Amino acid sequence: MGKKSNSKELFAQKSKEELAKNSESAVHQYGDKFICMTDRKGQATAGSRSPLEILVDASEGFIPLWAQHQVLRWTFDESALYYYMNPERIKTYLRELLGEALLTWGEAVPVRFSENPDNSDFQIHVAASDNCNAHGCVLASAFFPDSGRHQLVIYPKMFEQTKQEQLETMMHELGHVFGLRHFFAKISEQAWPSEIFGEHKPFSIMNYGAKSVMTDEDIRDLKHLYELAWSGELVAINGTPIHLVMPFHTICMATV
């Protein structure tokens, strides 16, 4: 095992007393009796599913992939960072982690990423508490390609892992954003249909545990998949049609 990351200290949360003392900034007052928590903009589309789910996703009856030459606008969920003592340092840390994960996917990355709060397509939401049950803890969760607004959620437990494990977690979640499912989706996630593309080998960033490592096959297959889809040479996988989708901000601007 690698050395534990010191990022846990960076993600120290405010005490209950500090939160109570500054709570006015976290709510909007409406009259004398009604309050409303600050709105979050990273809202998913209705009917979207939890991506606890490298196969390509086909759970909606088609395979969603990003259209060519698209940019995903992202921003931070500032209301979530309110719970932390060092929000600006956290943002710097996560920018670097996201950048390093994208560089590792390299030329296979099918969309550009731009930090832009204007009509953002997704938020990075740093949860205030862990999401654990008898089976273990969720480190992060993401979303599949579509035209909705989403969140890339990161739980505090992730920052207790080694830096390499944090990087691999981010690369794994980006795989979902690019349209990929878990390696084992056809076995244990049959409720959400998927299709196999490329070489289906157990050592993959989309697997779990010791086998969750970025491989040359991961990068090659993702790059080849998008090249074929964009050229029109590949319109379906095993009979399931491919739909090229646009990010939320492009749809929003088109309807204004």
C-alpha positions as CSV (number, residue, x, y, z in Angstrom):
1,M,0.0,0.0,0.0
2,G,1.2,3.5,-0.7
3,K,1.7,6.2,1.8
4,K,-1.6,7.8,3.0
5,S,-2.3,11.2,1.5
6,N,-2.1,14.3,3.7
7,S,-5.1,15.7,1.9
8,K,-7.4,14.5,4.8
9,E,-6.1,17.5,6.9
10,L,-6.8,19.9,4.0
11,F,-10.4,18.7,4.0
12,A,-11.0,19.5,7.7
13,Q,-14.6,20.6,8.3
14,K,-15.8,23.5,10.4
15,S,-17.0,22.7,13.9
16,K,-20.7,22.7,14.7
17,E,-20.2,25.9,16.6
18,E,-18.6,27.6,13.6
19,L,-21.4,26.5,11.4
20,A,-24.1,27.7,13.7
21,K,-22.4,31.1,14.2
22,N,-22.2,31.7,10.4
23,S,-25.4,29.9,9.3
24,E,-27.0,33.2,8.1
25,S,-24.9,33.1,4.9
26,A,-26.2,29.6,4.0
27,V,-29.9,30.4,3.9
28,H,-32.2,32.9,2.2
29,Q,-34.9,34.5,4.4
30,Y,-38.5,34.6,2.9
31,G,-40.7,36.6,5.3
32,D,-40.8,35.8,9.0
33,K,-41.4,32.1,9.0
34,F,-40.0,30.6,5.8
35,I,-36.5,29.8,4.8
36,C,-35.0,28.2,1.7
37,M,-31.6,26.6,1.5
38,T,-29.3,28.1,-1.1
39,D,-30.3,26.5,-4.5
40,R,-27.9,24.1,-6.1
41,K,-27.5,24.4,-9.9
42,G,-26.1,20.9,-10.5
43,Q,-29.5,19.3,-11.0
44,A,-29.7,16.0,-12.9
45,T,-32.4,15.4,-15.5
46,A,-35.6,13.7,-14.4
47,G,-35.3,9.9,-14.5
48,S,-31.5,9.8,-14.4
49,R,-30.0,6.9,-12.6
50,S,-27.3,6.5,-10.1
51,P,-24.0,5.8,-11.8
52,L,-22.7,3.2,-9.3
53,E,-22.2,1.4,-12.4
54,I,-16.0,-0.6,-19.0
55,L,-18.8,-1.4,-21.0
56,V,-20.8,1.3,-22.8
57,D,-24.0,2.4,-21.2
58,A,-27.2,1.2,-22.9
59,S,-29.7,1.5,-20.1
60,E,-32.0,4.0,-21.9
61,G,-32.3,1.7,-25.0
62,F,-29.4,3.5,-26.8
63,I,-25.7,4.2,-26.2
64,P,-25.1,7.9,-25.3
65,L,-21.8,9.4,-26.4
66,W,-20.7,13.0,-26.6
67,A,-21.0,14.7,-30.0
68,Q,-17.8,15.9,-31.6
69,H,-16.1,19.2,-30.6
70,Q,-18.0,19.7,-27.4
71,V,-17.0,21.5,-24.2
72,L,-18.2,20.5,-20.7
73,R,-18.6,23.6,-18.5
74,W,-18.1,22.8,-14.9
75,T,-17.9,24.7,-11.6
76,F,-17.8,24.0,-7.9
77,D,-20.9,23.6,-5.7
78,E,-20.0,26.5,-3.4
79,S,-22.9,25.7,-1.0
80,A,-21.2,22.3,-0.2
81,L,-17.8,23.9,0.3
82,Y,-19.3,26.1,3.0
83,Y,-18.9,23.1,5.4
84,Y,-15.1,23.1,5.0
85,M,-12.5,25.3,6.6
86,N,-10.3,25.8,3.5
87,P,-12.6,26.0,0.5
88,E,-10.1,27.8,-1.8
89,R,-7.3,25.3,-1.1
90,I,-9.8,22.4,-1.7
91,K,-10.7,23.9,-5.1
92,T,-7.1,24.2,-6.1
93,Y,-6.4,20.6,-5.0
94,L,-9.4,19.3,-7.0
95,R,-8.5,21.3,-10.1
96,E,-5.1,19.7,-10.1
97,L,-6.6,16.2,-9.5
98,L,-9.1,16.6,-12.3
99,G,-6.3,17.9,-14.6
100,E,-4.0,15.0,-13.8
101,A,-6.8,12.5,-14.4
102,L,-7.6,14.0,-17.8
103,L,-4.0,14.0,-18.8
104,T,-3.8,10.3,-17.9
105,W,-6.8,9.6,-20.3
106,G,-4.7,11.6,-22.8
107,E,-5.8,11.7,-26.4
108,A,-8.8,9.5,-25.7
109,V,-10.7,12.3,-23.9
110,P,-13.7,13.0,-26.1
111,V,-14.7,16.4,-24.8
112,R,-12.9,19.5,-23.5
113,F,-13.4,20.7,-19.9
114,S,-13.8,24.4,-19.0
115,E,-14.3,25.8,-15.5
116,N,-17.2,28.1,-16.2
117,P,-20.1,28.8,-13.8
118,D,-22.2,30.3,-16.7
119,N,-24.8,27.7,-17.5
120,S,-22.5,25.0,-16.2
121,D,-23.1,21.4,-17.3
122,F,-22.0,19.9,-14.0
123,Q,-20.7,20.8,-10.5
124,I,-18.0,19.2,-8.4
125,H,-19.9,18.6,-5.2
126,V,-17.7,17.8,-2.1
127,A,-20.1,16.0,0.3
128,A,-20.0,17.0,3.9
129,S,-20.3,13.3,5.1
130,D,-19.5,9.9,3.9
131,N,-21.8,7.5,2.1
132,C,-21.1,4.1,3.7
133,N,-23.1,0.9,4.3
134,A,-22.4,-2.7,5.3
135,H,-20.8,-3.3,1.9
136,G,-18.4,-0.4,2.0
137,C,-18.1,3.3,1.3
138,V,-18.7,5.2,-1.9
139,L,-15.7,7.3,-2.8
140,A,-17.2,9.3,-5.7
141,S,-20.1,9.2,-8.2
142,A,-20.5,10.8,-11.6
143,F,-22.9,10.7,-14.5
144,F,-23.3,9.4,-18.1
145,P,-23.4,11.6,-21.2
146,D,-26.7,13.5,-21.7
147,S,-28.0,17.1,-22.0
148,G,-28.9,17.4,-18.3
149,R,-27.2,19.2,-15.5
150,H,-25.3,17.0,-13.1
151,Q,-22.9,16.7,-10.2
152,L,-19.6,14.9,-9.8
153,V,-19.8,14.0,-6.1
154,I,-16.8,13.4,-4.0
155,Y,-17.0,12.0,-0.5
156,P,-14.6,12.7,2.4
157,K,-13.6,9.1,2.5
158,M,-11.8,9.5,-0.8
159,F,-9.3,11.9,0.7
160,E,-8.3,9.3,3.3
161,Q,-6.9,7.2,0.4
162,T,-3.4,7.5,-1.1
163,K,-2.9,10.1,-3.8
164,Q,-2.6,7.4,-6.4
165,E,-6.0,5.9,-5.3
166,Q,-7.6,9.4,-5.4
167,L,-6.3,9.8,-9.0
168,E,-7.5,6.4,-10.1
169,T,-10.9,7.2,-8.5
170,M,-11.1,10.4,-10.5
171,M,-10.1,8.6,-13.7
172,H,-12.7,6.0,-13.1
173,E,-15.5,8.6,-12.6
174,L,-14.4,10.4,-15.8
175,G,-14.8,7.1,-17.6
176,H,-18.5,7.2,-16.6
177,V,-18.7,10.8,-17.9
178,F,-17.3,9.6,-21.2
179,G,-20.0,6.9,-21.4
180,L,-18.3,3.8,-19.9
181,R,-19.8,1.3,-17.5
182,H,-18.1,-0.9,-14.9
183,F,-16.2,-3.9,-16.2
184,F,-18.6,-6.3,-14.4
185,A,-21.8,-4.5,-15.5
186,K,-23.1,-7.5,-17.6
187,I,-22.8,-9.7,-14.5
188,S,-23.9,-7.7,-11.5
189,E,-25.6,-4.7,-13.0
190,Q,-28.0,-6.4,-15.4
191,A,-30.8,-4.1,-14.4
192,W,-29.1,-1.4,-16.5
193,P,-28.3,-2.9,-20.0
194,S,-24.8,-2.4,-21.4
195,E,-22.8,-3.4,-24.5
196,I,-19.2,-4.6,-24.9
197,F,-16.9,-2.6,-27.1
198,G,-13.2,-3.3,-27.6
199,E,-11.2,-5.8,-25.5
200,H,-13.0,-6.8,-22.3
201,K,-10.0,-7.4,-20.0
202,P,-10.3,-7.5,-16.2
203,F,-7.4,-5.1,-15.7
204,S,-9.2,-1.8,-16.5
205,I,-9.7,1.6,-14.8
206,M,-13.4,0.7,-14.9
207,N,-13.0,-2.3,-12.6
208,Y,-12.7,-2.3,-8.8
209,G,-9.9,-3.0,-6.3
210,A,-6.4,-4.1,-7.4
211,K,-7.6,-4.6,-11.0
212,S,-8.7,-1.0,-11.3
213,V,-5.7,0.4,-13.2
214,M,-5.5,2.5,-16.3
215,T,-4.3,0.4,-19.3
216,D,-3.3,1.1,-22.9
217,E,-6.4,-0.8,-23.9
218,D,-8.7,1.5,-21.9
219,I,-7.2,4.6,-23.8
220,R,-7.1,2.9,-27.2
221,D,-10.7,1.5,-27.0
222,L,-12.3,4.8,-25.9
223,K,-10.4,6.8,-28.5
224,H,-11.4,4.2,-31.2
225,L,-15.0,4.1,-30.1
226,Y,-15.4,7.9,-30.5
227,E,-13.5,8.1,-33.8
228,L,-15.9,5.5,-35.3
229,A,-19.0,7.1,-33.8
230,W,-18.1,10.6,-35.0
231,S,-17.2,9.4,-38.5
232,G,-20.6,7.7,-38.8
233,E,-18.8,4.3,-39.4
234,L,-20.3,3.0,-36.2
235,V,-24.0,3.7,-35.6
236,A,-24.8,0.8,-33.3
237,I,-23.1,-1.8,-31.0
238,N,-24.6,-5.2,-31.0
239,G,-27.8,-3.8,-32.4
240,T,-28.1,-1.0,-29.8
241,P,-28.1,2.4,-31.6
242,I,-25.6,5.2,-30.7
243,H,-26.9,8.6,-29.9
244,L,-24.5,11.6,-30.0
245,V,-25.6,14.1,-27.3
246,M,-24.9,17.7,-26.5
247,P,-24.1,19.3,-23.1
248,F,-26.7,21.2,-21.2
249,H,-25.3,24.7,-21.9
250,T,-25.6,24.2,-25.7
251,I,-29.2,23.2,-25.5
252,C,-30.0,26.0,-23.1
253,M,-28.4,28.7,-25.4
254,A,-30.2,27.2,-28.5
255,T,-33.6,27.7,-26.8
256,V,-33.0,31.2,-25.6
